[in-house]
Amino acid sequence: MSDKLRFTLSPRFLFIYTIVVLLVPNVTLSITEGMPLAAAIANVLLPGSLYILLMSLSGNTGRQVWILFPLVFFAAFQMVLIYLYGSGVISVGMFLNVVTTNPDEAIELLDNLWPALVIVFVLYIPPLVVAAMQWAHHTRLDAAPRHRWRRAALYVLAASAVFTATLYIAYPKGEEKQGRFEYRVEDDMYPINVFYNLGLAVHESYQSAHYRQRVAHFKFGAVATHPADSAEVYVLVVGETARSRNFQLYGYDRPTNPLLSREKNLIVFTGVRSQSNTTHRSVPMLLTAATADDHDRLYHEKGILAAFGEAGFHTAFFSNQLPNHSYIDFLGEEAHDVLFIKKGKKASAFYDVELLPYVKRELVQGHRKLFVVLHMYGSHFSYRDRYARARAVFLPDGPAEAEANNRPRLINAYDNTIVETDYILARLIDMLRSEHCAAALLYTSDHGENIFDDKRELFLHAGPKPSEYDTDVPLLIWTSAAYDRQHPAITGNLRRNRHKGVESNASVFPTMLSIAGIKAGARVDSLSLTNPAYHLGVRYYLNDHNHGVPLSAWGIK
């Protein structure tokens, strides 16, 4: 055996190499998060000394590496996220995404992240392989170097702990403002912040799992104020990953809304922001009275489908996404008719257009009062899988790998998804128009998307920090001629409020209830777009720890 190979397979090499690869996220995050030098030093010294201390506890170095496997796994996970988002520690939302994202969606993403996966394999697979070999052969590290490293690690750990404590004084927590650094170990020191976020994710999952029991006896006290004999149909369409800047209706220079652009009764709301860039946070807020600055009510109240049901409406929920035992599922299941149309079927065989027959089925059943909620797959990556090949308008729309130099083709594919959404919404409007009754449709998206739009080269959504792209969403309301005749004040107020700016997650619930003439204790009329006195207040964003933070803290208007 050569001297080089002998050293590579030695416990001393494995010890040092493991410490180095575990510190890669610490060094990287110190740069990407724009930390002051003192915080960056603490972010390397304290965890580094802890890694050395843990590795020196046993002479069986191979076994120690596998005992520390959670740290190796999180380091690899962290580096993939930095490749994807450019910054940010593994968030609560990302942990929740791991358990709520369906397998097809995950495979689509991983197929397009091969450069990051190659880097991770090169960095983190070798120490695990070498560790397994050394453990199997009972290879041990001599006691003398272990004791030296352990003693040095204890000294550095004590000194860096004191140094870290001084950062609380140097960078105290205060009012959140753009560019102001506030030091907290649970936010800024890797991997402590990862384990802290993991704990919060477990708590959030527990809350979600017990939602049904908590709200079992909840009542809105919802009452319909429109005449009992009037026929009414209302449809709420929750889009996915659609941003308004790619809608022709919002001034985009491509014909992505050829059908909706001809709808005279369509009201286009401008300046709309989502209060979250993740589906699992945004959609529950759209379907309930919970908002970013009043989020806890999500845990104790039912959703919009239950409110309509109390008011005498027949309700239906149809989703083109797979169920994942989350709040979205539970809120959807409060409807009389519920169907996840992908469940048990081949995912690639379905597009959002497949939701239309289910709406038609509800309409032909002749319910006097009907409320339907649709949850689309919309513009979720991989974009070119959201529409049939024959319906592609903008070409070429591939290759689809997540690379900045693919942006023109990614934009073509993304714009095709907006054209598909335009077609579906236009079909829905035609269905409602043919009912010749008081009818309305509200469409918005859960969040927007980053598509390598600027020098930051951000891609996708659900990153730890929101951007102007992944919080940018459309909000459209269509009303029928019969509705306009019966409720002219409502439609007049909607039109007068269309350029005042909107926080979609805060306004959808009260607006939808107001349009339908439903009074409920949970309806906050000041947030309703039907309110003649409506005005946009402070824009809030639901941060990773479920706290409502002014969106301006991230420099977003």
C-alpha positions as CSV (number, residue, x, y, z in Angstrom):
1,M,0.0,0.0,0.0
2,S,1.4,3.4,-1.0
3,D,2.1,6.0,1.8
4,K,-0.5,8.3,0.3
5,L,-3.2,5.7,0.3
6,R,-2.2,4.6,3.8
7,F,-2.6,8.2,5.0
8,T,-5.9,8.6,3.3
9,L,-7.3,5.5,5.0
10,S,-5.7,6.4,8.4
11,P,-7.9,7.5,11.3
12,R,-6.0,10.7,11.6
13,F,-6.9,11.7,8.0
14,L,-10.5,10.7,8.6
15,F,-10.6,12.8,11.8
16,I,-9.3,15.9,10.0
17,Y,-11.3,15.5,6.8
18,T,-14.5,15.1,8.8
19,I,-13.9,18.3,10.7
20,V,-13.2,20.1,7.5
21,V,-16.3,19.0,5.6
22,L,-18.5,19.6,8.6
23,L,-17.2,23.2,8.7
24,V,-17.9,23.9,5.0
25,P,-21.5,25.1,5.8
26,N,-20.2,27.3,8.6
27,V,-17.7,29.1,6.4
28,T,-20.1,29.3,3.5
29,L,-23.0,30.7,5.6
30,S,-20.6,33.2,7.2
31,I,-20.1,34.6,3.7
32,T,-23.6,34.2,2.2
33,E,-25.4,35.7,5.2
34,G,-23.3,38.9,5.2
35,M,-22.3,38.4,8.9
36,P,-20.1,40.9,10.6
37,L,-16.5,39.5,11.0
38,A,-17.0,38.9,14.8
39,A,-20.2,36.8,14.1
40,A,-18.4,34.9,11.3
41,I,-15.5,34.0,13.6
42,A,-17.9,32.8,16.3
43,N,-19.8,30.8,13.6
44,V,-16.6,28.8,12.8
45,L,-14.8,28.6,16.1
46,L,-17.5,27.4,18.5
47,P,-19.0,24.7,16.2
48,G,-15.5,23.7,15.0
49,S,-14.3,23.2,18.5
50,L,-17.5,21.2,19.3
51,Y,-16.9,19.0,16.3
52,I,-13.3,18.3,17.4
53,L,-14.5,17.5,20.9
54,L,-17.2,15.1,19.7
55,M,-14.8,13.3,17.3
56,S,-12.1,12.9,20.0
57,L,-14.4,11.1,22.5
58,S,-13.5,7.7,21.0
59,G,-10.5,6.1,19.3
60,N,-12.9,4.4,17.0
61,T,-12.9,7.3,14.5
62,G,-15.0,5.4,11.9
63,R,-17.8,4.8,14.4
64,Q,-17.7,8.4,15.6
65,V,-18.2,9.6,12.1
66,W,-21.4,7.5,11.8
67,I,-22.6,8.6,15.2
68,L,-22.3,12.2,13.9
69,F,-24.2,11.2,10.7
70,P,-27.0,13.7,11.4
71,L,-24.4,16.5,11.3
72,V,-23.0,15.1,8.0
73,F,-26.5,14.8,6.5
74,F,-27.5,18.4,7.6
75,A,-24.2,19.7,6.1
76,A,-25.0,18.0,2.8
77,F,-28.6,19.3,2.9
78,Q,-27.4,22.8,3.7
79,M,-25.0,22.9,0.8
80,V,-27.7,21.8,-1.7
81,L,-29.9,24.7,-0.4
82,I,-27.1,27.2,-0.7
83,Y,-26.6,26.1,-4.3
84,L,-30.4,26.4,-4.9
85,Y,-31.1,29.7,-3.0
86,G,-27.7,31.3,-2.7
87,S,-28.1,31.8,1.1
88,G,-30.0,30.9,4.2
89,V,-29.9,28.1,6.7
90,I,-32.2,25.0,6.5
91,S,-35.5,26.5,7.5
92,V,-38.5,25.3,9.4
93,G,-40.4,25.5,6.1
94,M,-37.8,23.4,4.3
95,F,-38.1,20.6,6.9
96,L,-41.9,20.8,6.5
97,N,-41.5,20.7,2.7
98,V,-39.5,17.4,3.1
99,V,-42.5,15.7,4.7
100,T,-45.2,17.3,2.7
101,T,-43.8,17.4,-0.9
102,N,-45.0,14.6,-3.0
103,P,-42.4,12.2,-4.5
104,D,-43.1,13.2,-8.1
105,E,-42.4,16.8,-7.2
106,A,-39.2,16.0,-5.4
107,I,-37.9,13.8,-8.2
108,E,-38.6,16.6,-10.7
109,L,-36.5,19.0,-8.6
110,L,-33.7,16.6,-7.9
111,D,-33.4,15.7,-11.6
112,N,-32.5,19.3,-12.3
113,L,-30.1,19.8,-9.4
114,W,-27.4,17.4,-10.5
115,P,-24.5,19.9,-10.1
116,A,-25.3,20.4,-6.4
117,L,-25.7,16.7,-5.9
118,V,-22.3,16.0,-7.5
119,I,-20.7,18.5,-5.1
120,V,-22.4,16.9,-2.1
121,F,-21.4,13.4,-3.1
122,V,-17.8,14.5,-3.6
123,L,-17.7,16.2,-0.2
124,Y,-19.7,13.9,2.1
125,I,-19.8,10.4,0.7
126,P,-16.0,9.7,1.0
127,P,-15.8,10.2,4.8
128,L,-18.8,8.0,5.3
129,V,-17.3,5.2,3.1
130,V,-13.8,5.5,4.7
131,A,-15.5,5.6,8.2
132,A,-17.4,2.4,7.4
133,M,-14.2,0.6,6.3
134,Q,-12.3,1.7,9.4
135,W,-15.2,0.7,11.7
136,A,-15.4,-2.7,10.1
137,H,-11.6,-3.2,10.5
138,H,-11.6,-1.9,14.1
139,T,-9.0,0.8,13.1
140,R,-8.3,3.2,16.0
141,L,-6.8,6.6,16.5
142,D,-4.0,6.7,19.1
143,A,-4.9,8.2,22.4
144,A,-2.2,10.8,22.5
145,P,-3.3,13.0,19.6
146,R,-7.0,12.6,20.6
147,H,-6.2,13.9,24.1
148,R,-4.2,16.9,22.6
149,W,-7.1,17.8,20.3
150,R,-9.7,17.3,23.0
151,R,-7.8,19.6,25.4
152,A,-7.3,22.3,22.7
153,A,-11.0,22.0,21.7
154,L,-12.2,22.6,25.3
155,Y,-10.1,25.7,25.6
156,V,-11.3,27.1,22.3
157,L,-14.9,26.1,23.1
158,A,-14.9,28.0,26.4
159,A,-13.3,31.1,24.9
160,S,-15.6,31.1,21.8
161,A,-18.6,30.6,24.0
162,V,-17.7,33.8,26.0
163,F,-17.0,35.6,22.7
164,T,-20.3,34.5,21.3
165,A,-22.1,35.9,24.4
166,T,-20.6,39.3,23.8
167,L,-22.3,39.3,20.3
168,Y,-25.7,39.7,22.1
169,I,-24.5,43.0,23.4
170,A,-22.8,44.1,20.2
171,Y,-25.8,43.2,18.0
172,P,-28.9,43.4,20.2
173,K,-32.4,42.4,19.0
174,G,-34.6,45.3,18.2
175,E,-37.0,46.6,15.6
176,E,-36.5,44.6,12.4
177,K,-35.1,46.8,9.7
178,Q,-33.6,46.1,6.3
179,G,-29.8,45.6,6.6
180,R,-29.7,45.6,10.4
181,F,-27.9,42.6,11.9
182,E,-29.3,41.1,15.1
183,Y,-27.4,38.3,16.6
184,R,-29.1,35.2,18.0
185,V,-27.5,31.8,18.3
186,E,-30.8,30.1,17.3
187,D,-30.9,32.2,14.1
188,D,-27.2,32.7,13.2
189,M,-25.0,29.9,14.4
190,Y,-25.0,26.7,12.3
191,P,-25.8,23.9,13.2
192,I,-27.6,25.2,16.3
193,N,-30.0,27.1,14.2
194,V,-30.7,23.9,12.1
195,F,-31.6,21.9,15.2
196,Y,-33.7,24.8,16.6
197,N,-35.6,24.9,13.3
198,L,-36.0,21.1,13.3
199,G,-37.6,21.4,16.8
200,L,-40.0,24.1,15.5
201,A,-40.9,21.9,12.5
202,V,-41.7,19.0,14.8
203,H,-43.9,21.2,16.9
204,E,-45.6,22.6,13.8
205,S,-46.3,19.0,12.5
206,Y,-47.8,18.1,15.9
207,Q,-50.1,21.1,15.7
208,S,-51.1,20.1,12.2
209,A,-51.7,16.5,13.1
210,H,-54.1,17.5,15.9
211,Y,-55.9,20.2,14.0
212,R,-59.1,18.2,13.5
213,Q,-59.5,17.6,17.3
214,R,-58.9,21.2,18.2
215,V,-61.5,22.6,15.8
216,A,-64.1,19.8,16.1
217,H,-66.6,22.0,17.8
218,F,-65.7,25.4,16.2
219,K,-68.5,27.4,14.7
220,F,-68.3,30.7,12.7
221,G,-71.9,31.6,13.4
222,A,-72.0,32.3,9.6
223,V,-75.2,33.7,8.3
224,A,-76.2,34.3,4.6
225,T,-77.7,37.7,4.0
226,H,-78.6,37.3,0.3
227,P,-82.2,36.2,-0.5
228,A,-82.6,32.5,0.3
229,D,-84.3,31.8,-3.1
230,S,-81.5,33.5,-5.2
231,A,-79.3,31.1,-7.2
232,E,-75.6,31.8,-6.4
233,V,-72.3,30.2,-7.5
234,Y,-68.9,31.2,-6.2
235,V,-65.5,29.8,-7.2
236,L,-62.2,30.4,-5.4
237,V,-59.2,29.3,-7.5
238,V,-55.9,28.9,-5.7
239,G,-53.1,29.0,-8.2
240,E,-49.6,27.7,-7.7
241,T,-46.3,29.6,-8.2
242,A,-47.9,32.2,-10.6
243,R,-46.4,35.7,-10.5
244,S,-48.2,38.6,-11.9
245,R,-45.3,40.1,-13.8
246,N,-45.7,37.2,-16.4
247,F,-49.4,38.0,-16.9
248,Q,-50.3,40.0,-20.0
249,L,-53.1,41.5,-17.8
250,Y,-50.4,43.1,-15.7
251,G,-48.5,44.7,-18.7
252,Y,-46.3,41.8,-19.6
253,D,-45.2,42.1,-23.2
254,R,-46.1,38.6,-24.2
255,P,-49.7,37.4,-25.0
256,T,-50.0,35.1,-22.0
257,N,-53.6,36.0,-21.3
258,P,-55.3,36.0,-24.8
259,L,-58.7,34.9,-23.4
260,L,-58.9,36.8,-20.1
261,S,-57.8,40.0,-21.8
262,R,-61.2,40.0,-23.5
263,E,-63.2,39.6,-20.3
264,K,-64.8,43.0,-19.7
265,N,-66.1,42.0,-16.2
266,L,-62.7,40.9,-15.0
267,I,-61.2,43.1,-12.2
268,V,-57.4,43.0,-12.1
269,F,-55.9,44.0,-8.7
270,T,-52.4,45.5,-8.9
271,G,-49.7,45.6,-6.3
272,V,-50.5,42.2,-4.8
273,R,-48.1,40.4,-2.5
274,S,-48.3,37.0,-0.8
275,Q,-47.5,36.8,2.9
276,S,-45.4,33.7,2.3
277,N,-43.3,32.2,-0.4
278,T,-44.2,28.6,0.6
279,T,-47.3,26.6,-0.3
280,H,-47.8,25.0,3.1
281,R,-47.9,28.4,4.8
282,S,-49.7,30.5,2.1
283,V,-52.6,28.3,1.1
284,P,-53.9,27.7,4.7
285,M,-53.9,31.5,5.1
286,L,-55.8,31.9,1.9
287,L,-58.4,29.4,3.1
288,T,-58.8,30.8,6.6
289,A,-59.0,34.0,8.5
290,A,-55.4,33.6,9.6
291,T,-52.9,36.2,8.5
292,A,-49.2,36.7,8.9
293,D,-49.7,39.1,11.8
294,D,-52.5,36.9,13.3
295,H,-51.4,33.5,12.4
296,D,-52.3,31.5,15.6
297,R,-55.9,31.5,14.7
298,L,-55.1,28.9,12.1
299,Y,-54.7,26.4,14.9
300,H,-58.1,27.0,16.4
301,E,-60.5,27.9,13.6
302,K,-62.0,26.1,10.6
303,G,-61.7,27.5,7.1
304,I,-63.7,29.2,4.4
305,L,-65.4,26.0,3.2
306,A,-66.8,25.5,6.7
307,A,-68.0,29.1,6.8
308,F,-69.8,28.7,3.5
309,G,-71.3,25.4,4.6
310,E,-72.6,27.0,7.8
311,A,-74.3,29.7,5.7
312,G,-76.2,27.0,3.7
313,F,-74.0,26.6,0.7
314,H,-73.1,23.2,-0.9
315,T,-69.3,23.2,-0.9
316,A,-66.7,21.3,-3.0
317,F,-62.9,21.1,-2.9
318,F,-61.0,19.7,-5.8
319,S,-57.2,19.6,-5.9
320,N,-54.7,18.7,-8.6
321,Q,-52.1,18.2,-5.9
322,L,-51.5,15.1,-3.9
323,P,-52.8,15.0,-0.3
324,N,-49.9,15.3,2.3
325,H,-51.7,15.3,5.7
326,S,-51.3,19.0,6.0
327,Y,-53.6,22.0,6.8
328,I,-54.4,22.2,3.1
329,D,-55.9,18.7,3.2
330,F,-57.8,19.3,6.5
331,L,-59.3,22.6,5.3
332,G,-60.3,21.0,2.0
333,E,-61.9,18.1,3.8
334,E,-64.3,20.5,5.5
335,A,-66.2,20.6,2.2
336,H,-69.2,18.4,1.3
337,D,-67.5,17.0,-1.8
338,V,-63.7,16.5,-1.7
339,L,-61.4,15.0,-4.3
340,F,-57.7,15.0,-4.8
341,I,-57.8,14.1,-8.5
342,K,-54.2,12.8,-8.6
343,K,-54.5,10.4,-5.7
344,G,-53.8,6.9,-6.7
345,K,-53.2,7.8,-10.4
346,K,-50.1,8.5,-12.5
347,A,-49.2,12.1,-11.8
348,S,-47.8,12.8,-15.3
349,A,-51.2,12.1,-16.8
350,F,-52.8,15.1,-15.2
351,Y,-52.9,18.8,-16.0
352,D,-55.0,21.5,-14.3
353,V,-57.5,21.3,-17.1
354,E,-58.5,18.0,-15.6
355,L,-60.2,20.0,-12.8
356,L,-62.8,21.4,-15.1
357,P,-65.1,18.3,-15.4
358,Y,-65.4,18.2,-11.6
359,V,-66.7,21.8,-11.6
360,K,-69.1,21.0,-14.4
361,R,-70.4,18.0,-12.4
362,E,-71.2,20.3,-9.4
363,L,-73.0,22.8,-11.6
364,V,-75.2,20.2,-13.3
365,Q,-76.4,18.9,-9.9
366,G,-78.4,22.1,-9.6
367,H,-77.4,23.3,-6.1
368,R,-79.1,26.6,-5.3
369,K,-76.1,27.9,-3.4
370,L,-72.7,26.5,-4.5
371,F,-69.2,27.3,-3.4
372,V,-66.2,25.5,-5.1
373,V,-62.5,25.8,-4.2
374,L,-59.9,24.6,-6.8
375,H,-56.3,24.0,-5.9
376,M,-54.1,24.0,-9.0
377,Y,-50.7,22.7,-9.8
378,G,-50.3,25.9,-11.9
379,S,-46.8,27.0,-12.7
380,H,-44.8,24.7,-10.3
381,F,-41.4,23.6,-11.5
382,S,-40.8,21.6,-13.8
383,Y,-42.8,24.1,-15.8
384,R,-42.9,22.2,-19.1
385,D,-44.7,19.4,-17.3
386,R,-47.7,21.6,-16.6
387,Y,-49.2,21.7,-20.1
388,A,-49.7,19.3,-23.0
389,R,-47.0,19.5,-25.7
390,A,-49.6,20.5,-28.3
391,R,-50.5,23.5,-26.1
392,A,-47.0,25.0,-25.9
393,V,-47.1,28.5,-27.3
394,F,-43.6,29.8,-26.6
395,L,-40.7,27.6,-27.9
396,P,-38.2,26.3,-27.3
397,D,-39.2,25.3,-23.7
398,G,-36.3,23.0,-22.9
399,P,-33.8,22.0,-21.6
400,A,-35.3,22.5,-18.2
401,E,-32.3,22.1,-15.9
402,A,-32.0,24.7,-13.2
403,E,-29.2,26.8,-14.7
404,A,-29.0,30.5,-15.3
405,N,-28.0,30.1,-18.9
406,N,-31.2,28.2,-19.5
407,R,-33.3,31.2,-18.4
408,P,-34.8,32.0,-21.9
409,R,-36.1,28.5,-22.3
410,L,-37.3,28.4,-18.7
411,I,-39.2,31.6,-19.2
412,N,-40.8,30.1,-22.3
413,A,-41.9,27.1,-20.4
414,Y,-43.1,29.3,-17.5
415,D,-45.1,31.6,-19.8
416,N,-46.7,28.5,-21.3
417,T,-48.0,27.6,-17.8
418,I,-49.6,31.1,-17.6
419,V,-51.2,30.6,-20.9
420,E,-52.6,27.3,-19.6
421,T,-53.9,29.1,-16.5
422,D,-55.5,31.7,-18.7
423,Y,-57.4,29.0,-20.7
424,I,-58.6,27.2,-17.5
425,L,-59.9,30.5,-15.9
426,A,-61.6,31.5,-19.1
427,R,-63.3,28.1,-19.3
428,L,-64.5,28.4,-15.7
429,I,-65.9,31.9,-16.4
430,D,-67.8,30.5,-19.4
431,M,-69.3,27.8,-17.2
432,L,-70.4,30.4,-14.6
433,R,-71.7,32.7,-17.2
434,S,-73.9,29.9,-18.7
435,E,-75.6,29.5,-15.3
436,H,-77.3,32.9,-15.7
437,C,-77.2,33.5,-12.0
438,A,-75.3,35.6,-9.5
439,A,-71.8,34.2,-9.8
440,A,-68.2,35.3,-9.0
441,L,-64.8,33.9,-9.4
442,L,-61.7,34.9,-7.5
443,Y,-58.2,33.7,-8.6
444,T,-54.9,34.3,-6.8
445,S,-51.7,32.3,-6.4
446,D,-50.1,31.0,-3.2
447,H,-46.8,32.7,-4.1
448,G,-44.6,33.7,-7.0
449,E,-41.3,32.4,-8.4
450,N,-37.7,33.3,-8.9
451,I,-36.4,32.5,-12.4
452,F,-32.8,33.8,-12.4
453,D,-34.2,37.3,-12.6
454,D,-31.3,39.4,-11.5
455,K,-27.6,39.2,-10.4
456,R,-28.5,37.1,-7.3
457,E,-29.6,34.3,-9.7
458,L,-32.3,33.1,-7.4
459,F,-34.4,30.2,-8.6
460,L,-37.7,28.6,-7.5
461,H,-39.4,29.7,-4.2
462,A,-39.6,28.7,-0.5
463,G,-36.2,30.2,0.1
464,P,-35.4,31.4,3.6
465,K,-35.6,35.0,2.5
466,P,-38.5,36.4,0.4
467,S,-37.9,38.2,-2.8
468,E,-39.9,40.6,-4.9
469,Y,-40.4,37.8,-7.4
470,D,-41.6,34.9,-5.1
471,T,-44.0,37.2,-3.2
472,D,-45.4,38.7,-6.4
473,V,-48.9,37.3,-7.2
474,P,-51.9,38.1,-9.3
475,L,-55.4,38.6,-7.9
476,L,-58.4,38.6,-10.3
477,I,-62.1,38.8,-9.6
478,W,-64.8,38.1,-12.2
479,T,-68.5,38.8,-11.6
480,S,-71.5,37.8,-13.7
481,A,-74.0,40.3,-15.2
482,A,-76.7,39.0,-12.8
483,Y,-74.3,39.6,-9.8
484,D,-73.6,43.1,-11.0
485,R,-77.3,43.9,-11.2
486,Q,-78.1,42.5,-7.8
487,H,-75.0,43.8,-5.9
488,P,-73.8,47.0,-7.7
489,A,-72.3,48.5,-4.6
490,I,-70.0,45.4,-4.1
491,T,-68.7,45.4,-7.7
492,G,-68.3,49.2,-7.6
493,N,-66.2,49.0,-4.5
494,L,-64.1,46.2,-6.0
495,R,-63.3,48.3,-9.0
496,R,-62.5,51.4,-6.9
497,N,-60.1,49.3,-4.7
498,R,-58.2,47.5,-7.5
499,H,-55.1,49.8,-7.5
500,K,-54.8,50.2,-3.7
501,G,-52.5,47.2,-3.2
502,V,-53.4,43.9,-1.6
503,E,-52.0,41.4,0.9
504,S,-53.6,38.4,-0.7
505,N,-53.5,36.1,2.3
506,A,-55.2,38.7,4.5
507,S,-57.9,39.8,2.0
508,V,-59.1,36.6,0.2
509,F,-61.1,35.2,3.2
510,P,-63.1,38.4,4.1
511,T,-63.5,39.4,0.4
512,M,-64.9,36.0,-0.6
513,L,-67.4,36.0,2.3
514,S,-68.4,39.6,1.6
515,I,-69.0,38.8,-2.1
516,A,-71.3,35.9,-1.1
517,G,-73.1,38.0,1.5
518,I,-72.0,35.9,4.4
519,K,-71.6,37.5,7.8
520,A,-69.3,35.7,10.3
521,G,-67.5,36.7,13.4
522,A,-64.1,35.9,11.8
523,R,-64.7,38.2,8.9
524,V,-62.4,41.3,9.2
525,D,-64.2,43.8,7.0
526,S,-61.3,46.3,7.0
527,L,-59.3,43.7,5.0
528,S,-62.1,43.0,2.5
529,L,-61.6,44.4,-1.0
530,T,-65.4,45.1,-1.1
531,N,-65.0,47.6,1.7
532,P,-65.5,51.2,0.5
533,A,-63.0,52.3,3.1
534,Y,-60.4,49.7,2.3
535,H,-56.8,50.7,2.4
536,L,-53.5,48.8,2.4
537,G,-51.7,49.0,5.8
538,V,-48.3,47.6,6.7
539,R,-47.4,44.6,4.5
540,Y,-46.5,41.6,6.6
541,Y,-44.6,38.4,5.7
542,L,-44.9,35.2,7.7
543,N,-41.3,34.4,8.6
544,D,-39.8,31.0,9.2
545,H,-40.7,31.0,12.8
546,N,-44.4,32.0,12.1
547,H,-44.0,35.6,13.1
548,G,-45.5,38.4,11.1
549,V,-42.6,40.7,10.0
550,P,-43.0,43.8,7.9
551,L,-42.1,42.8,4.3
552,S,-40.1,46.0,4.1
553,A,-37.5,44.3,6.4
554,W,-36.4,42.5,3.2
555,G,-36.5,45.7,1.1
556,I,-39.7,44.7,-0.6
557,K,-42.5,47.2,-1.0
